[in-house]
Amino acid sequence: MPRKGIVDLTYELMPEPMQGLYRIEVLKKQGKVEHSFSVQEYVLPKAELIVNMPERMLMTDPVIHLEVCGRYTYGKPVQGTVNGTVCLQSYGYYYVTVKHCENVLGKTDINGCLVTDLSTEPYKLVERRFTDRLQGHFVMEEEGTGIHLSGFGETSVNPEITKITFEEAEDYYKKGLPYSGQVRMQYSTGAPVRNASIFLFCSLEVGAKKLVTDENGLASFSLDTASWGSLPVSLTAIYQGGYRFRSNLPHHNSGYHLVKPFYSRSGSFLSIQNHHRKLPCDSQLDVKIHYTVTCPTVQEKASLTVFYLMMSRGIIVTLNQKTISVGASEGSEGHFSLSFPITADISPVARLLVFAVLPDGEMIGDSTKFQIQKCFRNKVSLHFSVPEDLPNSQVHLDVNAAPDSLCGLRVVDRSVLLLKPEKELSGKSVYSMLPVTESLSIPLPHSGEERRLLQAPESLGRGCVQGR
């Protein structure tokens, strides 16, 4: 019988089922839902040799770190002797050549691993002209059995020591409102460069602004656009004044970003201040909205109705309005704040739209998106009483959830997930089942309150009205 809309059914296969693809069909009032699974014979390997080499290394690195580990299928270490070579391969325009090889020999430790740092000096990496790779081939002989396991790994050698990129930086600026963004500095290996001094140059200003990266290699900036006029602006971020000059020698790459002016007939703008991090569940999102508004038809203090709309997964979550006071004909500048609770309704991506209509019919607005952690309305946790135990032992599985919750459990042999790790149930896999995770279009209002807000004649016809 269904419980809270869920039916748990079991279909038993015969002792020796036919191998192949099976399909389950569930009929509905209209149409049907299908799901397939496969039956196949598979013999798991007894053990494997795992070679861990860095994905990328710098041309100037003095050593390369190697880890060669033998593992049985269920994670236990394999003891034995490792023998292998690490060779430098150079890639030219029309050829691949092996330049130099170094031998690696040793016994595994208690964890079944041979861990060593191999000197790069014999490879003369800095003297190479073309793109190089270090490739390692290893063989392990298991103690007591003489069984051989083989493994392979490789590392790309990069002449680029560091690179700088612009992030969360818009392609357009709105004159009179702050232009903000971030620059990220990282090694070519992907690791962040911490406490680095970066100089930010603007093509319309004299001098540079000094930025210092945090522990994630990020540095935020905010620029005053009042004097930028209506010309495109070029931003350049340089690490300690170092420019790239030859791509095949060690160098630091600078960052470049071009910003164009956003057009407004009256010079009025709305701008949402970005958040540069993923927002945690069950927290509060505080958003600052900057504005510069000119109402040439109004000679006294006036009010402006600003609409704001929050949507996620193609659905309008919040639609409301806020009234702000603006100055006389010379216009008004300032900011106001909006707050939204971070819940499962706006996860994993929330898009905010703010807009207003001026008396002459001009619409001003801005939109941005916020990255949200994968949130769930119903919280559940589970763990075994012991992480590891002997066969035929008694273990307990503890499940914690809200009272009167209906919980579904799947208990399978680990080998099932070794064959198809993508079938593992996780927050990411659940969210991947959603028909829409992010929508670029704004859906039409569907409730009477939403239509009333957007169709109010005093709001759309006279976005800037005279105050009392």
C-alpha positions in Angstrom: 0.0 0.0 0.0 1.2 3.5 -0.7 2.7 5.5 2.2 2.9 9.2 1.8 2.9 8.8 -2.0 5.6 6.1 -2.0 5.2 2.5 -2.9 8.0 0.0 -2.1 7.8 -3.1 -4.4 10.2 -6.0 -4.9 10.7 -8.1 -7.9 12.8 -11.2 -7.4 15.0 -12.5 -10.2 15.5 -16.2 -10.8 18.7 -17.8 -9.4 20.5 -17.7 -12.8 18.9 -14.7 -14.6 19.5 -14.0 -18.2 22.1 -11.3 -18.7 21.1 -8.1 -20.4 19.0 -4.9 -19.9 15.8 -5.1 -18.0 13.1 -2.5 -18.0 10.4 -1.6 -15.4 7.3 0.2 -16.6 4.8 2.0 -14.3 1.5 2.9 -15.8 -0.1 6.2 -14.9 -3.5 7.7 -15.7 -1.8 9.3 -18.6 1.3 7.7 -20.0 3.9 5.7 -18.2 7.3 6.0 -16.4 10.2 3.7 -17.3 13.4 2.7 -15.5 16.0 0.2 -16.6 18.7 -1.9 -14.9 21.2 -4.4 -16.2 22.2 -7.9 -15.2 25.8 -8.8 -16.0 28.6 -11.0 -14.9 31.7 -9.3 -13.6 34.7 -10.5 -11.8 36.3 -7.8 -9.7 40.1 -7.5 -9.9 41.8 -8.8 -6.8 44.1 -5.7 -6.6 45.3 -2.7 -8.6 48.3 -0.4 -8.7 47.4 3.3 -8.3 49.9 5.9 -9.5 49.5 9.3 -8.1 51.4 12.1 -9.9 50.4 15.8 -9.9 48.2 16.7 -12.8 50.5 19.7 -13.6 53.8 20.9 -12.3 55.9 24.1 -12.8 58.9 24.1 -15.0 60.8 25.5 -12.1 59.8 22.8 -9.5 62.9 21.2 -8.1 61.2 17.8 -7.5 58.1 15.9 -8.5 56.2 14.0 -5.9 55.3 10.4 -6.6 53.0 8.0 -4.8 52.7 4.4 -6.1 50.2 2.4 -4.0 49.0 -1.2 -4.2 45.4 -1.7 -3.1 43.2 -4.8 -2.8 39.6 -4.3 -4.1 38.3 -3.3 -0.7 41.1 -0.9 0.2 43.6 -3.1 2.1 47.3 -2.3 1.2 49.4 -4.6 -1.0 53.0 -5.2 0.2 55.7 -5.6 -2.5 58.5 -4.1 -4.5 57.9 -1.3 -7.0 60.1 -0.9 -10.2 59.4 1.8 -12.7 60.6 4.7 -14.9 59.6 8.3 -15.2 60.4 9.6 -18.7 60.3 13.1 -20.2 58.4 13.3 -23.5 58.7 16.5 -25.6 56.0 17.4 -28.1 57.0 19.5 -31.1 54.9 20.5 -34.1 55.2 17.2 -35.9 56.8 14.8 -33.5 57.0 13.2 -30.0 60.4 12.3 -28.6 61.6 10.7 -25.4 64.3 13.0 -24.0 65.3 11.4 -20.7 64.3 8.7 -18.2 64.9 8.2 -14.5 64.5 4.8 -12.7 62.4 4.5 -9.5 62.9 1.4 -7.3 61.8 0.6 -3.8 59.6 -1.3 -1.3 56.2 -0.3 -0.2 55.6 1.0 3.3 53.0 -0.3 5.8 50.3 1.5 3.8 51.2 -0.4 0.6 52.8 2.8 -1.0 56.1 3.8 -2.3 56.4 7.6 -1.7 59.3 9.5 -3.1 60.3 12.9 -4.4 62.1 12.6 -7.7 64.6 15.4 -8.6 63.8 17.2 -11.9 67.3 18.5 -12.4 68.3 15.7 -14.8 65.4 16.6 -17.1 66.6 20.2 -17.7 63.0 21.4 -17.9 63.8 25.1 -18.1 65.9 24.5 -21.2 63.1 22.8 -23.2 61.5 24.6 -26.0 58.2 22.8 -26.5 55.5 21.4 -24.3 56.7 18.5 -22.2 55.1 15.8 -20.2 56.6 13.4 -17.5 55.2 9.9 -17.9 55.6 7.2 -15.3 55.3 3.4 -15.8 55.4 1.2 -12.8 55.2 -2.5 -11.9 54.7 -4.0 -8.4 55.6 -7.6 -7.5 53.5 -8.7 -4.6 55.4 -10.3 -1.7 54.8 -14.1 -1.3 52.8 -14.6 -4.5 55.0 -13.0 -7.2 51.9 -11.5 -8.8 52.6 -8.4 -10.9 50.5 -5.3 -11.0 51.1 -2.4 -13.4 50.1 1.2 -13.3 50.6 4.5 -15.3 50.6 8.2 -14.5 51.6 11.4 -16.1 52.2 15.1 -15.4 52.2 18.1 -17.7 55.1 20.5 -17.4 53.9 24.1 -17.5 56.1 27.2 -18.2 53.3 29.4 -16.8 54.1 29.9 -13.1 51.0 31.8 -12.1 48.0 33.3 -13.9 45.4 36.0 -13.0 41.8 35.9 -14.0 38.9 38.3 -13.4 35.8 36.8 -11.7 32.4 38.1 -10.8 33.2 41.1 -13.0 30.4 42.4 -15.3 31.0 43.2 -19.0 29.2 46.6 -18.5 29.5 49.4 -16.0 26.9 51.9 -15.0 28.2 55.4 -14.7 28.0 56.8 -11.1 27.6 53.4 -9.5 30.5 51.3 -8.1 32.0 48.7 -10.4 33.1 45.7 -8.4 34.6 42.3 -9.0 37.3 39.9 -8.0 40.7 38.8 -9.4 41.9 35.3 -8.8 45.6 34.4 -8.7 46.6 30.7 -8.9 49.6 28.6 -9.8 49.4 26.6 -13.0 48.9 23.6 -10.8 45.6 25.1 -9.6 46.7 25.9 -6.1 45.9 29.5 -4.9 48.6 32.1 -4.5 48.1 33.6 -1.0 49.1 37.0 0.2 50.2 38.1 -3.2 50.4 41.7 -4.3 48.4 42.5 -7.4 48.4 45.9 -9.1 45.1 46.8 -10.9 45.4 49.3 -13.7 42.4 51.2 -15.3 42.9 52.7 -18.7 41.0 55.9 -17.8 42.9 56.5 -14.5 46.4 57.3 -13.6 48.3 54.9 -11.3 47.3 51.5 -10.0 45.3 50.1 -7.1 47.1 47.5 -5.0 45.2 44.4 -4.1 46.3 41.5 -1.8 45.0 38.0 -2.2 43.4 36.0 0.6 43.9 32.3 1.5 41.8 31.3 -1.6 43.9 33.5 -3.9 41.1 36.0 -4.3 41.2 39.8 -4.0 38.1 42.0 -4.3 38.0 45.4 -5.8 35.5 48.3 -6.2 36.0 51.2 -8.6 34.4 54.6 -8.8 32.8 55.1 -12.2 31.8 58.8 -11.9 34.6 60.0 -14.2 34.5 57.2 -16.7 32.2 59.0 -19.1 30.9 56.8 -22.0 34.1 55.1 -23.2 35.1 51.4 -22.9 37.4 50.7 -20.0 40.3 48.3 -20.0 41.3 46.7 -16.7 44.7 45.0 -16.3 45.9 43.0 -13.2 49.6 42.4 -12.9 51.5 40.4 -10.4 54.3 42.6 -9.0 54.8 44.4 -12.3 55.7 41.2 -14.2 54.5 40.9 -17.8 54.6 37.8 -20.0 57.2 38.1 -22.7 58.0 34.5 -23.9 55.5 31.7 -23.7 58.2 28.9 -23.6 60.1 30.3 -20.6 58.9 30.6 -17.0 56.5 33.6 -16.7 53.6 35.1 -14.8 50.4 35.7 -16.8 48.6 38.9 -16.3 44.8 39.3 -16.3 42.8 41.5 -18.7 39.1 42.6 -18.8 37.2 45.0 -21.0 34.2 46.8 -19.7 31.7 48.7 -21.8 29.3 51.5 -20.7 25.7 50.6 -20.1 23.3 53.0 -21.9 20.5 54.8 -20.2 18.6 57.7 -21.8 18.3 59.6 -18.5 21.5 58.4 -16.9 19.5 56.4 -14.3 20.6 53.0 -13.1 19.9 50.2 -10.7 22.8 47.8 -9.7 22.8 44.7 -7.5 26.0 44.2 -5.4 27.3 40.7 -6.1 28.1 38.0 -3.5 31.4 36.2 -4.3 30.8 33.0 -2.4 28.4 30.1 -2.3 25.7 30.8 0.3 25.1 28.2 3.1 21.7 26.7 3.8 19.5 28.1 6.6 21.3 31.4 6.5 20.2 34.9 5.4 21.0 36.6 2.1 21.4 40.3 2.5 21.6 42.2 -0.9 22.6 45.8 -1.3 21.0 47.6 -4.3 22.7 50.8 -5.5 20.8 53.3 -7.5 21.2 56.6 -9.3 17.9 58.1 -10.4 17.0 61.3 -12.4 13.4 62.3 -12.6 13.5 65.4 -14.9 9.7 65.9 -14.8 9.6 66.2 -11.0 10.7 69.3 -9.3 10.3 68.3 -5.7 11.1 65.3 -3.6 9.6 62.2 -5.1 9.2 58.4 -4.5 10.0 55.6 -6.8 8.5 52.1 -6.7 11.1 49.4 -7.2 10.0 45.8 -7.9 12.1 42.8 -7.0 11.6 39.3 -8.1 13.5 36.2 -6.8 13.2 33.0 -8.8 14.8 29.5 -8.8 14.4 26.4 -10.9 12.1 28.3 -13.3 9.6 29.3 -10.5 9.0 32.8 -9.0 9.7 32.4 -5.3 9.3 36.1 -4.2 7.7 39.0 -5.9 7.4 42.2 -4.0 8.0 46.0 -4.1 9.9 48.7 -2.2 9.4 52.4 -2.3 12.4 54.7 -2.1 12.7 58.4 -1.9 14.6 60.3 -4.6 15.7 63.9 -5.0 14.4 66.6 -7.2 15.4 67.2 -10.9 19.1 66.9 -10.2 18.5 63.2 -9.3 19.4 61.1 -6.4 22.0 58.5 -5.5 22.0 55.9 -2.7 21.4 52.3 -1.9 18.9 50.1 0.0 19.0 46.5 1.2 16.8 43.4 0.7 16.9 40.2 2.8 15.9 36.7 1.8 16.1 33.4 3.8 18.3 30.7 2.2 16.0 27.7 2.0 15.6 24.7 -0.3 13.1 26.8 -2.4 16.0 28.8 -3.9 18.6 26.1 -4.1 20.9 25.5 -6.0 20.8 28.8 -8.0 18.7 31.9 -7.2 18.3 34.7 -9.7 17.3 38.2 -8.5 15.7 40.8 -10.7 15.1 44.4 -9.6 13.4 47.0 -11.9 11.5 50.3 -11.9 9.7 52.4 -14.5 10.4 56.2 -14.8 7.7 58.7 -15.6 8.9 59.0 -19.3 8.5 55.2 -19.7 12.1 54.3 -19.4 12.7 51.1 -17.5 15.8 50.6 -15.4 16.8 47.4 -13.7 19.5 44.8 -13.0 19.7 41.1 -12.4 22.2 38.7 -11.0 22.4 35.1 -9.7 23.6 33.6 -6.4 25.1 30.2 -6.0 23.4 28.3 -3.1 24.5 25.1 -1.4 22.3 22.1 -2.1 19.6 22.4 0.5 16.9 20.0 1.5 13.7 20.6 3.5 13.9 17.2 5.3 17.1 16.6 7.1 18.3 13.0 7.6 21.6 11.4 8.7 22.8 7.8 9.1 25.8 5.9 10.3 26.9 2.4 11.2 27.7 1.6 14.8 31.3 0.6 13.8 33.2 1.6 10.7 34.6 -2.0 10.2 33.9 -5.4 11.6 34.4 -9.1 11.0 32.1 -11.2 8.7 29.0 -12.6 10.4 29.1 -9.9 13.1 26.2 -7.8 14.3 26.2 -4.1 13.4 23.6 -1.4 13.8 22.6 1.3 11.4 21.4 4.5 13.1 19.0 6.7 11.2 18.0 10.2 12.4 15.3 12.3 10.9 12.3 14.4 12.0 9.5 12.6 13.8 7.1 10.6 11.6 9.4 10.8 8.6 9.2 8.2 5.9 12.8 7.2 5.1 14.0 5.0 2.2 17.2 3.0 2.6 19.3 1.3 0.0 21.8 -1.3 1.2 24.0 -2.8 -1.5 27.4 -4.5 -1.7 30.2 -2.0 -2.2 31.1 -3.8 -5.5 27.9 -2.5 -7.1 29.2 1.1 -6.6 32.7 0.1 -7.8 31.1 -0.9 -11.1 28.9 2.2 -11.5 30.0 5.0 -9.1 27.7 7.4 -10.9 24.8 5.5 -9.3 25.8 6.5 -5.8 23.0 8.5 -4.1 24.1 12.0 -3.0 22.9 15.5 -2.8 24.4 16.2 -6.2 22.7 13.2 -7.8 19.3 14.2 -6.4 19.6 17.7 -7.7 20.6 16.4 -11.1 17.2 14.8 -11.4 15.5 18.2 -11.3 13.9 19.1 -14.7 15.2 22.7 -14.3 18.1 23.9 -12.0 18.6 27.4 -13.6 16.4 29.4 -15.9 17.5 32.5 -17.8 14.0 33.6 -18.6 11.4 35.2 -16.2 8.2 33.2 -16.0 4.8 34.9 -16.3 3.1 35.7 -13.0 0.5 33.1 -12.1 -1.1 34.3 -8.9 -3.6 37.2 -8.6 -1.2 39.0 -6.2 1.7 38.8 -8.6 -0.4 40.1 -11.5 -1.8 42.9 -9.3 1.7 44.0 -8.4 2.9 44.2 -11.9 -0.2 45.7 -13.4 -0.8 48.5 -10.9 -1.2 51.6 -13.1 0.3 53.9 -10.5 3.4 51.8 -10.6 3.9 51.1 -14.2 2.5 54.4 -15.6 4.3 56.7 -13.1 7.4 55.0 -11.8 8.5 58.3 -10.2 5.6 60.1 -8.5 5.6 63.3 -6.6 5.7 63.0 -2.8 3.4 64.8 -0.4 
